């Protein structure tokens, strides 16, 4: 084909395929159904179906069709059991307190099994609180669970319909986001070459590590989605374009993250040359190209490759040759510049490949099969139970983030219920009033949404949640002053619910305002004597509970383990280096083992940057110690960049002398990081042998051998300071 197309869609379907429009349509249909149908059947709006649909959306999982059906059945069963448990135990304070505390802890601990279980667990917890919020004592115990299930089932049926019509949409949407992140990464990397950049190289490395964390997570999620969708269809490949786009994104990311030269040295030697400017401009334009690809994927349009990328690389090549001819700098730095230019030209070639067509079917099929995990015998029930117990036991320690989060969520649920129970006792026996309404469970609802796995995220959520609630309450009060009709109020419930899902990921504060409007107007339509300003007090209490939990219940900073994190970084980098070495022997392959090793190395680097950010926010370390951690983070980022460059250029090499040097050097680096012992004589001998090999004809005439030996030189040059930074050795 002349120009790549993501899927074979008709013009009408492709026009409708716009991700935002499609998602809006789906949610609008869901919200319309759970609002209008109960009003027609009962004569009034019913909140449980709406809240059931919201909980179902929060626990929605992408999967192939068969997997989706299984997930829906499992989620509905769990939802029904959880809601029923609340209904039956709600009238009994002490058993209900136990349910709130231990039940919450058990649900959150399921996150130890993986993100998918964590998603279902949180959706279940939200549904339980929704059951409390709309509980009515004079209603049969099974009515509310059935209404909640009706809303959840309606959401899943509509999702199933959209999945059947547009099966690849979630993956293409994720791919579009990945290319957006690639664009940001390339733009950020271009700033390393800005001669007038105000930020230091070290500050840019921290930002690069943070940006890489988000991109690594998204690529890993896409890989998981591809595997889940297609592993039951070995030998087939119904979405070749998606797989091709994913593999290209992985390759571009590795090339963009690679480091071929010491940036400080580059600035020192070429500050007043146009060389830096040309490198910066080329990478900025590559970032713009990645953004155009993202838009093409999202809008289902054809991608057209910009010809000016080749002109920019040609002008850059001419600049390097001119500087070489001037002879004012040593040969080694020009070797690094040539390697860097070659890397950027390969990124251009990958972009061009996306316009010129897909890889050959046989090659793509091979890459697809390499991406799948090896088939393993199915475990029997006993082995599955033992594996479950073992995984849970490994997380039953305060050092586990899942465990700490489970204890905090258990606290906010239990403490929230105690506050509500005491308020109820005080209202009855001290003020001689009636029982407080169940709407006070807004306290718990706020707390579980605000309480995040770490204190930094919780702080951010508190500010956004409270400001969003205030905005939602004010808008609702003003709106109700005009005595709107029931139809108009129902329409606002539908629209606010639809917009909530659209903005929930990007604009949490605005999304909070929308869900507040939806629930407040919903209660108003139910004539629950729902006083909106009281919800501000509930929100303040809920935010306060989350703040106390984040700061005083197993505070994260007490369990940060720098030596353990450093050891993990060294281990994952060693595994990545070993996978790279294998591919210089066997040939380039984006197999599962290689991609996993690269992902884990990137995740370890991101974990180190997150640790530094958390320690800085906790104010538990002095300035000198934080500066040292920051320097170590930057050094690891550089080391990983050298590894990425080595991996980016990997292909089969026939020269046995070069391969032998590769084996010896990688073995030395891995052994040094594992044993924490530095053999200075052997290190010096390796450097001399690599230098000698670099000047032999067999290597000077082989671009790949030249790049490989240069990257090994950079890795060895960094190794002593890297070892000292991680292990003080």
N, C-alpha and C positions, 0 to 999 in steps of 0.2 A: 504494500500500500504506500501511496505517496506521503500521506500525512496521518499521523497516529490518531486513532479514535479510542476513547476509553471503553465504550460499549457500543453495540449495534443498536442504536436507538432511532426511532423515527424523529422527524423534526419537531413534531408536537410534543413528544415525550421529552426530548432533550431541552426544549424551551421550559418545560415544567420542572425539569430536573434540578433547577437552582436549589442548592441545599437549604437556604433560609426559607424560601417559599414552600418547599416540600415539608420541612419540619413544622412551619407555621400551620400548614394545612392539616397535617396529622394531629397536632395538639388541639387545633380549633375543632376538628371533628370529635375528638375525645371529650373535650370540655363541653361542647354543645350537647353531646349525648348524655353525659352525667348530670347536666343541669336541666335540659328540656324534658327528657323522658320521665324522670320522677315527678316533675311539676305537672305533666299531663296525667300521670297515673294517680297522684295523691292530692293534687291541687296546691301543693306548696313545694318549695325547694328543699331538697334533702342533702345535708352536708356529707354524710358518710360515703355515698358513691363518689363525690368529688374528691374527698380525702383519700379514698381507696385508689383512685386513679393517680393521684399525686404520689402516693407511696409506691405504686407499681412502676411509675416512671423513674423514681429514684433508684429502683433495684433492677432496671432493665439491663439485659446483657445481650451483646451481639454474638450471634452464632449462626451456623448453618440451619436450614429449615427444621431438620429432625432435632437438632440440639435445642432450638428455640422452643419447640413444642414440649420437650422434656423439662426445660427450665420453667416454662409457664406452669405446668402441672405441679412442680416442686414448690415454686414460689406461692401459688395459690393455697396449697396445703399448709405451708408454714404460716402464711398470713392468717388463715382461718383458725389454726390452733392457737396462735399468739393472741388474736383478738378475743377468742373464746375464753382463754385463760384470764384475760383482763376482766371480761364481763362477769365471770363466775367468782373471782377472788376480790373484786373491787369493794364489795361491802364489808370486807373483813380487814381492818387496818394492819394488824401485825403480819398475817400471811402476805398481804399486798406489798408491804414494805420489803419483805424477803424477795418477792417477785421482782420488784423494782431494782434491788441491789444485785442479787445473785443472778437473776435472769439477764440483766443488762451485761454484767461481766462475762457471762457465758456466751452471749451473742457476739460481743466485741472480740472475744478470744478466737472466734471462728476466723477472724482476719489472719490468723497464723497460717491458715490453709491456703491463702492467696487472695488476690484482689477481688476475684469473683465472689468468693464467700463473704468477704468484707462488705461488698456492695449489697448482697442479699440481707446480711445481718443488720446493716444500718437501716435499710428499707423496712425491715420487720420491726425494729425498735421505733421508728417513726410511726408506723401503723399502730403500735401499742399505745403511744401517746395520743394519737388521733382518736383511738377508742375511748381513752380517758376523757378527752376534751368534749366528746359528744355523748357521753354516757347518760342514760335515763333509767332510773331505778324501776319505774313502772312498766318498762318494756321487756318483753320476753328475751331471755339471754341470747337466743340465736338470731334475733332480728338484725342487730347492728353488724355482727360478723358477716351475715349474708349480704347486707347492703354494701359493706366495705369490699367484699369479694366481687360484687356486681360491678363496682367501679373499676377494680383492678382487672377483672376479666375483660371488660369493655376496652380498656387501654391496650391490653395484650392482643385482643382480636384485631384492633385497628393496626397495631404495630406489625402483626403477622401479615395482614393484607398488604401493607406498604412494603414489607420485606419480600413478599411474593412477587410484587410488581417491579420493585427496584432492589434486587438482592444484593447488589454491590455498593449501594449508596453509603452505608456506614464506613466502608473501607475507603471509598474514594474521598469522602469528606475528611477522613483522618489523613489521607495522603496529601490533600490540599493543605491541611494545617502543617504537615511536616515540611512541605516545600516553602511555606511561609516562614517557618522556623529556620530552615536552611538559608533563606534570604537574609534573615536577621543575623545569623551566624557569619555569613560571608561579609556582610556590611561591617560587623564588629571586627572581623579579622582584617579587613582593609584598613582599619584605624591603626593597626600595628605599623603601617607603612606611611602614616601621615607625618610629615616632617614638623608640622606645627601642632601636633596633638598635645593638649594640655595635660592629659592624664599620663601617669607613668605606665610603663609596660607591665609592671606587676599588677596594677589596678585593672588593666585590660584583661590580664590573664584570669583574674577572679571573675570578671563579668563573663568571659568566654566559658569558664567552667560552669557557671550558673546557667548560661544559655544552652550549653551542651547537655546539661541534666534534663532539661525539658524535652529536647530533641531526642535524646536517647530513650526516654520513657515512651514517647510517641511511636518511635520506630519499633520498639519492643512490643508495644500493644498491637501495632499493625501486623507484625510477624505472628503474634499469637492469634490474631483474628484470621489471618491467612491459613495458618495450620488448623485451627478449629473448623474453618469452612471446608477445607479441602483434604484433610488427612483421611477421610473416609472414602475418598475418590482417587486413590493411588492409580497412576497411569492416565488420569484425566487432568485437564487444566482448563476449567471453564472461564477463568478470568486471567488470561495471559498478560493483558495490558497492565493490570494492577500489580502482578508479580514483577513485571519488567520495571515499572515505575518505582516499586519498593526497592528492588536491587540497585537501581541507579541512584536512588536517594541515599542508600547505605554507602555506596562507593563515593559519592560526592561529599558526604559528611566526613568520611575518613580522610579524603584528600584536603578538605577545608580545615580539618583539625590538625593536619600534619605540620611539622616544623622542620625546615631545611636549613635554617640559618639563625645565628644569634642576632636578635633584633637590635639590641643595644649596639652591637658592633656595626651593624648595617647603618644605623643612624649616625654613628660617629664618622664613618668613612664616606658616606654619600649624602650628607645633610644638604649640601648645596648643589646636588645634581638633580636632574629631572627623573632619575631612576626610581626613587621612592614614590614620587607622584604617579608614575606610570603603573607601578605595581598596585598602588591604592586604587587608581581609576579602573583598572581591569577587574579587580575583585569587587568593587562597588557595582560595576555593570553586570558581573556574574550574579550578584545578589538580586539585582533588578530582574534578571532573566529567570531566576528561581521563583520570583514573585509572579512573573507572567505565567509560568508553568502552573503555579498554584491556582491562579485565576482560570486558566484553561481547563484544569481538572474540575474545578468547582462549577464552572458554567457549561461544561461539556462542549467546549470549543476546541478547534484545532490549534495546536501550538505551532507558531512560526518562529524559526530560529533567527535571531538578529545577526546579520552579517558583520556588524561592526566589532563583535568580539574577536574575530580573526584579525581585523585590522589593528586592534589594540595590542594583541599579542605579538603581531609582526613588528610594530613600532617598538615594543619593549625589547624584543630580540635584537633589533638594530641598535638600541641604546646600549645593551650589554656588550655587543660586539665593538661598539665605538669605545667604550670604557676599557675593554680588554686591549684594544689596539694602542690606547694611550699608555698602557703599561705602568700605571701609578699604584697598582694594588697587587697583592700576592695572588698566586694562582688558586689557592684553596677557596677564597671567597667567591671567585667566579664559578668554580665548580658548584658551590652551593646555590648561586644565583641561577645557573643553568638548570639545576635540579628543580628549583622552585618554579621556574618558567615552564619546564616540562610538565610539572604537576598541574599548573593552571591551564595549560593547553589540553591536558587530558580531561579536565572539567569541561572545557569548551566542547571537546569531542563527545562527551556524555550528553551534553545539552543537544548537540546536533543529532545524536542518535535518537533522541526522543521525537524529532521531526521526521527523520528518514525512514523510520519504521522499527518494528520489533526485532529482537534477536531471532535467529533461526529457531524453528519450532523444536528441533531435536535438542539444541543447546538449552533452550528455555525449559524444556521438559527435564533435562538433566539437572539444571539449577533448582527447579521445583522439587525434585526428588531429594536433592541434597539438603534442602531446607527442612524437610520433614524429619521428625525424630525417628530413630530406629524402632521397629515394632518390638514390643516387649510382651511376655506372657501376662495374661490377665491375672490379677491377684484374687485369691479366694476371699471369702468374707472375713475369715480369721486374720489373714495377713493385712487386709484393709484396716481392720480395727486396730491391730498392733501398730501399723504405720500412723494412723490417726493419733493414737495415744502417745507415740514417740514424738511426733511433731508438736503436740500440745505440751508435753513435758519439757521440750527444749525451749519453750517460750514462757514457762512458769518461773520467771526471774525478773527482778526489777531492771535488769540490763536490756530486756526486750521492750522495744517501743510499743508493741501490741499489748503487752501485759500492763505497762504503765497507763496506756490509754484506756484499757478495760477498767482498771481500778478507778481512774478519774471519772469515767462515764458512770460507773456504779455509784460513786460518791454523789455526783450531781443529781442522779435519779433518786437516790435514797434521801439525800438532804432536801431536795425539792419537795418530795412527798411529805417529809416530816414538817416542813414549813407550812404546807397546805393543810395538813392534819391539825397542827397547832392553831392555825388561823380559824379552822372550823370549830375547834373546841372553844377558843376564845369568843367566837361570835355567838355560840349557843349558850355557854354557861356564864360568861362575864357580861356580854352585851345583851343577853336575852333575845338574841335575834334568831333568824333561820340559818340553816346550813348554807355555807358559801356555795356558789354555783361551780360546776365542773369547769367553767371557763378559766378558772384560776390555774388550771393545768397548763396554761400558756407559759408559766414559769419553767416547767420541765421541758416543754417544746423548745423554748428559747435556749435553754442550757445545753441540750443535746446537739443543736445545730451549731452553737458557738464553740463548744468544747472540742478543740482539734488535737491531733496527736502531739503537737509541740506548742510551747508557750508563745513563740513568735506568731504562729498562725492564729492562735486563740486571741491574742491582742488585736490583730488586724480584724478578725471576725467580730469582736465586741464592738468596735467603733462602727463598723459597717452595719451590723445588726441593729444597733440602737438608733442610728441616724435613719436607717430605712424604716424602722417601726414608727418613729416620730412622724416621718413624712407620710407613711400610709395612714396613720391615725388622723392626722390633720386633713388630708385629702378626703378621707371617709366622712369625717364630721361635717366638712364644708359641703360635700356632695349630698348628704342626707338632709341638710338644712333646706334644700329645695324640694323636699318631699317627692322624690322621683317615683315614677310608676313601678309596679312590680316587674313589668317586662324590661324596663330600662335597667333596673337593678340586676336582673338575671343576665342581661347582655354584658354589664360591667363585670360580673363574676366570670363569664366566659372569656372576655377579653383580657382581664387581669391574670387569670389562670394561664392563658395562652402565652402572654408576654413574660410571665414569671419563668417559664421553662426556657424561653429564648435568651433571657438576660442572666439566668442563674449562674452560668459559668464565668461570664465576662464582667458583669456589673452586679455584684452580690448585694450591694446596698439598695440599688434600684429594684432588684428582684425581691428583696425583703419587703419593700414598700408595696409591691404588687401583690405578693401573697397575703400581706396584712389586709389590704383592701378586699381581696377575694374572701377571706375568712370573716372579716367584720361585717361585710354586706350580707354574706351567707347567713350569719347568725341573726342579723337584723330581719332578714326575710323569714327566718324560723321563729321570730318573735320570742327570743330567749332573754329579753331584757338585758341585752348585751351592751354594757357601757364602755365605749372605746377608750377613754382616758385611763381606765383601770389597767388596760393592757400595757400602758407605759410603765406602770409600777411593776407589773409582772415581768416585763422585759428587763428592767433594771435588776430585779432580784435574780433572774435567770443568768444574766451576764455576770453578775457578782459571783454566783456559784461557779460559773465556768472559770472566772479569773482566779478564785481561790484554789480550784482544782489544779489549774495549770501552774500556779506559783508555789503551792504548799504540799500538794499530794504527789509524792515521788517526783520532785522537780528534775527536769531533764539534765541540768548541768551537773548534778551529783553522779550521774551514770555515764557521762561522756568519758570514753576510754581512748585517749589519744594513742597510746602504744598499740592497742588492738586495731585501731583504724589505720595506723601506719603499716602494721603488719599485713593487713588486708590489701592495702594499696600495692605493696611489694609483691604479694602473692598473685594478685590478678594481673599485674603488669608482666610478671614472669610467665604466666599461662598464655597471655596474649603474644609475647615474644616467641614462645615455643610454637604456637600455631602459625605465626608468620614464617618461622624457619622451615616448617614442614612444607609450606606452599612454594617456597623457592626450590624445593626438591621435586615436588609432585606436580606443580602447576597451580595457577590461580583458580580458586573455587570459593564461592560464597556459601559454603556449607554451614550447617547448624553449629558445628563445633567452633568454627572460626568466628561466626557472628556472635555467638554466645560469649566467647572469650573477650572479644572487643567490647561488647555491651557491658560486661562485668568490670572491665578495666575503666570504662567511662563512668560507670556507676560508682566505683570506688573513689575516683577523682571527685565526682560530684558530692559524695558523702563527706569527703574531707572539706570541701568548700562550705557545705551546709553546717558542718561542725564548727568551722571558724566563725561563720555568721552567728550561730547560736551562742558560742562562747563570748563573742563581742557584745551581744545583746544582754547576756546574763550578768555582765560586770563582775565576774568571779575571778578573773585573771588580770594581772598587772599588764601595763602597756608593753613592756619588754617581752613578756611571754607571748602575748598576742602577736607581736611583730615577728617573733620567731616562727610561730605557727603559720603566719601569712607567708613568710619567705619559703617555708617548707611546702606550702600549697603551690606556690608559683613554680618551685623547682620540680614538683611532681607533674605539674601541667606541662612544663617544658619536656620532661622525660617522656611523658605519654605522647607529646607531639612528635618527638623523634621516632617513637615506635609507630605512630600512625603513618608517618612518611614512609617508613620501611615497609609497612603493610600496604600502603596505597600503590606502590610500584611493584608489588610482588608478581612474579611470573617465573616460569621454570627456567633455571639456568643450567647450561650444560658444562660449564667450566668447573672441573673438579677441584682445582686449586682455590677458586673463589668460594665454592660450596664448603670446602674444608675449613676455610677461614671463618665463614659464617657459623659453622657448627661450633668451632672452638670458642669464638667470641660470645655467641649466645649462651653456650654452656657456662662460660666463666661468669657472665652477668647474672644468670639465674642462680648459680651456685653461691655467688657473692651475696645476693639478696636473701637467699634461703638460710645460709649459715651465718650471715652477718660478719663474715671474716674477709678481710681484703688482702689479697696476695699481691703486694707491690711489685716484686720481680717479674711475675708472670704477666701482670698488667702492662708493665713497661715493654716486655718482649712482644706482646700482642700489638701494641701501638706501633712498634718499629716494623713488624711484619706487614701490618696493614699498609703503612706508609710505603714500604718497598713494593708491595703488590699493586698499589695505586699507580705506580709509575712504570709498570710493565705494559708492553704493547697489547697483551691479551685483554687488559682491563681498560686502557685508554681508548680502545676501539669499540668497546661495548658500553653503551649508555646505561644499561641496567646494572652492570657490574660496577660502574662508576658511582651510581647513586647508592647502591647497596654498601659499598665500602665507605663512602662519605658518611652515611647515616650511622654505620658502626663506629666510625671515628667520633661522631658527635655523642653517641651513647656512652662510649668509653670515657670521653672527656668529662661528661657530667657525673659518671658513676661515683667517684670518691666523695664529692659534696652531697650527692643524693643519698648515699649510704649513711653518711654522718647525720644528715637531716632526719632520716627516718629512725635510725637506731643509735645515733650518737657513737657510731663505731669508727 
